[in-house]
């Protein structure tokens, strides 16, 4: 999985853009020197200038070949390319008038790129190199020798044209390329932040799963012991009232043991991917029936709003539990007159659960969905947290909205695909 991320990294994208800038600058430099050569108005050292242009072209070709490889582009390598550009630019200016050449202001483009894409230490080093080059060109350079009449007027015109061309190129590069480079760096930072957040969430989920597995293992022994003792008590005592209480306790113990066994079966089914494709209506009907057995005191209305072909789903096991958790949260807020609806369009399957409880306090709205945070007097604050993780795994979202008439609207969105695994 590393290769695609490296290929799309900000440094790699920016190095491609830097190569395009080099090619455009090289074309402008070659055109300017070609005009000077054909017009024979300026006497220049053509051999070193041609060698420097060839070096710049070679850098573009070698960079293009290097970017075909899979190894990542580091910040140091990107800074080294900018240093090479400063060297070539300084060398060209040395043979074409030094600091008197209007293209001396192009020093600002590599520095702007460094400031937008690299850490401040690299920017300081590159600024020092640019300042050193500019200062050296104030002292050492080959002055331009213009041939023909009206030398002063021609020098002024060439200088003004050079200033205009330098401004156009610099403005274009900064506006387009540098903006794109900075955007690529921001997007990569956001991507890294998202990965860190997902990693932290996965660590929290792993901790919860580890605790749940340990609790399930530890509870099996005392539940078995309780079942044995309850059977003995039922055989030894024949009081009718006591027998009813013992029977109720026996049923509760069996329910707990069945829940633990269901956890194991669900995990095994998820591991083997033994999940059947079914219509979203059938899947939600099954979940609602199971939930109503768990919460018989809750009253609700259920409507199917979607039209056309009913989408099919392959829901993972934990997605079923996520729906149950959201239904339980709504019933905990207010078990009366819950409004449940199912809708779909060409892209999404939408399940809405409307309750008429007190709603979500705005002061704690941002805390909802975090592990071990709850607004109830009971519970561990894991239901919404685990539900959000399960839904995000299949590319969906869970959102809660306060309603004007009181209560909360829980909206579960799932992508309308045939594979949610």
C-alpha positions in Angstrom: 0.0 0.0 0.0 3.0 2.3 0.2 3.7 2.7 -3.5 0.4 4.5 -4.4 0.7 6.9 -1.4 4.3 7.7 -2.4 3.4 8.2 -6.0 0.7 10.8 -5.0 2.8 12.4 -2.3 3.0 16.2 -2.2 6.8 16.2 -2.8 6.4 14.0 -5.9 3.7 16.2 -7.3 5.6 19.3 -6.6 8.8 18.0 -8.2 6.7 17.4 -11.4 5.5 21.0 -11.2 9.1 22.2 -10.6 10.1 20.3 -13.8 7.4 22.1 -15.8 8.6 25.4 -14.4 12.1 24.6 -15.5 10.9 23.7 -19.0 8.9 26.9 -19.4 11.9 29.0 -18.1 14.2 27.1 -20.4 12.0 27.9 -23.3 11.9 31.6 -22.4 15.7 31.6 -22.0 16.3 29.8 -25.2 13.9 32.2 -27.1 15.6 35.2 -25.6 19.1 34.0 -26.5 17.9 33.0 -29.9 16.5 36.5 -30.6 19.8 38.0 -29.4 21.8 35.7 -31.7 19.7 36.3 -34.8 19.5 40.1 -34.3 23.2 40.3 -33.5 22.5 43.2 -31.2 24.3 41.8 -28.1 27.7 40.2 -27.9 27.5 37.2 -25.5 29.7 34.2 -24.4 27.7 31.7 -26.4 29.5 28.4 -25.5 29.0 28.6 -21.6 25.5 29.8 -22.1 24.6 26.9 -24.4 26.3 24.5 -21.9 24.1 25.9 -19.0 21.0 25.5 -21.1 22.0 22.0 -21.9 22.5 21.4 -18.2 19.1 22.7 -17.4 17.5 20.5 -20.1 19.4 17.5 -18.7 18.1 18.2 -15.3 14.5 18.1 -16.7 15.1 14.8 -18.5 16.8 13.2 -15.5 14.1 14.4 -13.1 11.4 12.9 -15.4 13.2 9.6 -15.5 13.8 9.7 -11.7 10.0 10.3 -11.1 9.2 7.1 -12.9 10.8 5.2 -10.0 8.8 4.2 -6.9 11.2 5.6 -4.2 9.8 8.6 -2.4 10.8 12.2 -3.0 12.2 13.7 0.3 12.2 17.3 1.3 16.0 17.3 1.1 15.9 16.1 -2.5 13.3 18.7 -3.4 15.5 21.4 -1.7 18.5 20.1 -3.6 16.6 20.7 -6.9 15.9 24.3 -5.9 19.6 24.8 -5.1 20.5 23.5 -8.5 18.0 25.9 -10.1 19.6 28.8 -8.1 23.0 27.7 -9.3 22.0 27.6 -13.0 20.2 30.9 -12.8 23.2 32.6 -11.1 25.5 31.2 -13.7 23.4 32.4 -16.6 23.1 35.8 -15.1 27.0 35.9 -14.7 27.3 35.8 -18.5 24.4 38.2 -19.3 25.0 41.3 -17.2 24.8 40.0 -13.6 22.7 42.1 -11.3 22.0 44.6 -14.1 19.9 41.9 -15.9 16.2 42.4 -15.2 15.9 38.6 -14.8 17.8 38.8 -11.5 14.4 39.2 -9.8 13.6 35.6 -10.8 15.5 34.6 -7.6 12.2 35.2 -5.8 10.4 32.3 -7.5 12.5 29.5 -6.1 12.4 31.2 -2.7 8.6 31.5 -2.9 8.4 27.8 -3.8 10.6 26.9 -0.8 8.5 29.0 1.6 5.3 27.4 0.4 6.4 23.8 0.4 9.4 23.2 2.7 10.2 23.7 6.4 11.6 27.0 7.5 15.2 25.7 7.8 15.3 24.9 4.1 13.8 28.3 3.3 16.5 30.0 5.3 19.3 28.1 3.6 17.9 28.8 0.1 17.4 32.5 1.0 21.1 32.6 2.1 22.2 31.0 -1.2 20.1 33.4 -3.3 21.3 36.4 -1.4 24.9 35.2 -1.8 24.4 34.8 -5.5 22.8 38.2 -5.9 25.5 39.9 -3.9 28.3 38.2 -6.0 26.6 39.3 -9.2 26.9 42.9 -8.0 30.7 42.5 -8.2 31.5 39.7 -10.7 29.7 39.5 -14.0 30.2 39.9 -17.8 28.7 43.2 -18.8 26.5 43.3 -21.9 28.1 44.7 -25.1 25.5 46.1 -27.4 26.4 46.6 -31.0 25.1 49.3 -33.4 23.7 52.8 -33.0 21.5 54.2 -30.3 23.1 51.9 -27.7 21.6 53.7 -24.7 18.1 53.6 -26.1 18.4 49.9 -27.0 19.7 49.0 -23.6 16.8 50.8 -22.0 14.3 49.0 -24.3 15.9 45.6 -23.6 15.9 46.2 -19.9 12.2 47.3 -19.9 11.2 44.3 -22.0 13.2 42.0 -19.8 11.5 43.4 -16.7 8.1 42.9 -18.2 8.8 39.3 -19.3 10.3 38.5 -15.9 7.2 39.9 -14.2 4.9 37.9 -16.4 6.7 34.6 -15.9 7.2 35.1 -12.1 3.5 36.1 -11.7 2.3 33.1 -13.7 4.5 30.7 -11.8 3.6 32.0 -8.4 -0.1 32.3 -9.2 -0.5 28.8 -10.7 2.4 26.5 -9.9 3.2 27.7 -6.4 -0.4 27.8 -5.4 -0.8 24.2 -6.5 2.3 23.2 -4.6 1.1 24.8 -1.4 -2.3 23.1 -1.9 -0.6 19.7 -2.4 1.3 20.2 0.9 -1.9 21.2 2.7 -3.8 18.2 1.3 -1.0 15.8 2.4 -1.0 17.3 5.9 -4.8 16.8 6.1 -4.3 13.2 4.8 -1.7 12.5 7.5 -4.0 14.0 10.2 -6.8 11.8 9.0 -4.6 8.8 9.1 -3.5 9.7 12.7 -7.1 10.1 13.7 -8.1 6.8 12.2 -5.1 5.1 13.8 -6.1 6.5 17.2 -9.7 5.4 16.6 -8.5 1.9 15.7 -6.4 1.8 18.8 -9.4 2.7 20.9 -11.6 0.1 19.1 -8.9 -2.5 19.7 -8.8 -1.7 23.4 -12.6 -2.0 23.6 -12.6 -5.3 21.6 -9.8 -6.7 23.9 -11.7 -5.8 27.0 -14.9 -7.3 25.5 -13.2 -10.5 24.6 -11.7 -10.8 28.1 -15.0 -10.1 29.7 -16.8 -12.7 27.6 -14.1 -15.3 28.5 -14.3 -14.4 32.2 -18.1 -14.4 32.3 -18.6 -17.8 30.9 -17.4 -19.6 34.0 -19.5 -17.7 36.6 -22.6 -18.0 34.3 -22.1 -21.8 34.1 -21.7 -21.9 37.9 -24.9 -19.9 38.4 -26.8 -22.1 36.0 -25.7 -25.3 37.9 -26.7 -23.7 41.3 -30.0 -22.5 40.0 -30.9 -26.0 38.8 -30.0 -27.5 42.2 -32.1 -24.8 44.0 -35.1 -25.6 41.8 -34.8 -29.3 42.7 -34.4 -28.7 46.4 -37.1 -26.1 46.9 -40.7 -26.5 45.8 -42.3 -23.2 46.9 -44.3 -21.9 43.9 -43.2 -18.3 44.3 -39.6 -19.2 44.7 -39.8 -21.6 41.7 -41.1 -18.7 39.6 -38.2 -16.5 40.7 -35.7 -19.2 40.1 -37.1 -19.9 36.7 -36.8 -16.2 35.8 -33.2 -16.1 37.0 -32.5 -19.2 35.0 -33.9 -17.6 31.8 -31.8 -14.5 32.4 -28.6 -16.6 32.9 -29.4 -18.5 29.6 -30.0 -15.1 27.9 -26.5 -13.9 29.0 -24.9 -17.2 27.9 -26.7 -17.0 24.5 -25.5 -13.4 24.1 -21.9 -14.5 24.6 -22.3 -17.4 22.2 -23.8 -15.0 19.6 -20.7 -12.8 19.9 -18.5 -15.7 19.1 -20.7 -16.8 16.2 -20.9 -13.3 14.8 -17.1 -13.0 14.9 -16.7 -16.3 13.2 -19.2 -15.4 10.5 -17.5 -12.1 9.9 -14.1 -13.9 9.6 -15.5 -16.4 7.1 -17.4 -13.6 5.3 -20.6 -15.8 5.4 -22.9 -12.9 4.6 -25.9 -13.2 2.3 -27.0 -10.5 -0.1 -30.4 -9.2 0.6 -32.7 -6.3 -0.1 -32.3 -3.3 2.2 -36.0 -3.6 3.1 -35.6 -7.2 4.2 -32.4 -6.4 6.1 -33.9 -3.4 8.0 -37.1 -5.4 8.7 -35.1 -8.1 10.4 -33.1 -5.6 12.4 -36.4 -3.9 13.5 -38.0 -7.2 14.6 -35.0 -8.2 16.6 -34.8 -4.7 18.2 -38.5 -4.8 19.1 -38.0 -8.1 20.9 -35.3 -6.4 22.9 -37.3 -3.3 23.6 -41.0 -4.3 23.7 -41.9 -1.1 25.5 -40.9 1.1 22.5 -43.6 2.2 20.1 -42.7 3.3 16.6 -44.0 3.9 13.0 -42.0 2.6 10.1 -42.2 3.9 6.5 -40.5 3.1 3.3 -40.1 6.2 1.3 -37.8 5.0 -1.5 -39.2 4.4 -5.0 -38.1 2.2 -7.8 -35.9 -0.8 -7.6 -35.1 -1.8 -4.0 -31.3 -1.7 -3.5 -29.5 -4.8 -2.2 -26.8 -4.9 0.4 -24.2 -7.2 1.9 -24.0 -5.7 5.4 -21.2 -6.8 7.7 -22.3 -8.3 11.0 -21.2 -5.2 13.0 -23.4 -3.0 10.8 -26.5 -4.8 12.1 -25.3 -4.1 15.7 -24.7 -0.4 14.7 -28.4 -0.1 13.6 -29.5 -1.7 16.9 -27.3 0.7 18.9 -28.9 3.7 17.2 -32.4 2.4 17.7 -31.6 1.8 21.4 -30.2 5.3 21.8 -33.5 6.7 20.4 -35.5 4.5 22.6 -33.5 5.5 25.7 -34.2 9.2 24.8 -37.9 8.6 24.5 -39.5 5.1 23.8 -42.8 6.5 22.6 -43.8 7.4 19.0 -40.4 6.8 17.3 -40.5 7.6 13.6 -38.3 5.3 11.5 -38.0 5.7 7.7 -36.1 4.1 4.9 -35.2 6.0 1.7 -32.8 5.7 -1.1 -31.6 7.4 -4.3 -29.1 6.6 -7.0 -26.1 7.0 -4.5 -27.3 6.6 -0.9 -29.4 4.4 1.4 -30.8 6.6 4.2 -32.2 5.4 7.5 -33.8 8.1 9.7 -34.8 7.6 13.3 -36.7 10.4 15.0 -37.3 10.5 18.7 -39.1 13.0 20.9 -36.7 13.2 23.8 -34.8 16.2 25.2 -32.5 16.4 22.2 -28.7 16.8 22.2 -27.3 19.6 24.5 -25.3 22.0 22.3 -22.6 22.2 25.0 -21.7 18.5 24.6 -22.6 18.0 21.0 -19.0 17.7 19.9 -18.3 15.1 22.5 -20.9 12.6 21.2 -19.4 9.6 19.5 -16.3 9.6 21.6 -15.6 6.5 23.6 -16.7 6.3 27.2 -18.7 9.6 26.9 -22.4 9.3 27.6 -25.3 11.6 28.5 -27.3 8.8 30.2 -27.2 7.7 33.8 -26.3 4.2 32.6 -24.1 2.7 30.0 -20.5 3.1 29.0 -20.7 5.6 26.2 -19.6 3.1 23.6 -22.8 2.5 21.5 -22.6 5.6 19.3 -18.8 5.3 19.1 -18.9 1.7 17.8 -21.8 2.5 15.5 -19.9 5.3 13.8 -16.9 3.1 13.3 -19.0 0.3 11.8 -20.7 2.7 9.5 -17.5 4.5 8.4 -16.0 1.1 7.5 -18.5 0.7 4.7 -18.2 4.4 3.6 -21.3 5.7 5.4 -22.0 8.4 7.9 -24.0 8.9 11.1 -25.3 12.4 12.0 -27.5 13.6 14.8 -29.7 16.7 14.4 -31.8 18.6 17.0 -35.4 19.1 15.9 -37.5 22.3 16.3 -40.3 20.3 17.9 -38.0 18.7 20.3 -36.1 15.5 20.1 -33.3 14.2 17.9 -33.1 13.0 14.3 -30.5 10.3 13.7 -29.6 10.0 10.1 -27.6 6.9 8.9 -26.3 7.1 5.3 -24.9 4.0 3.6 -23.4 4.0 0.1 -25.7 2.2 -2.4 -23.3 -0.5 -3.5 -23.6 -4.2 -3.8 -20.6 -4.8 -1.6 -20.4 -3.2 1.8 -17.7 -5.6 3.0 
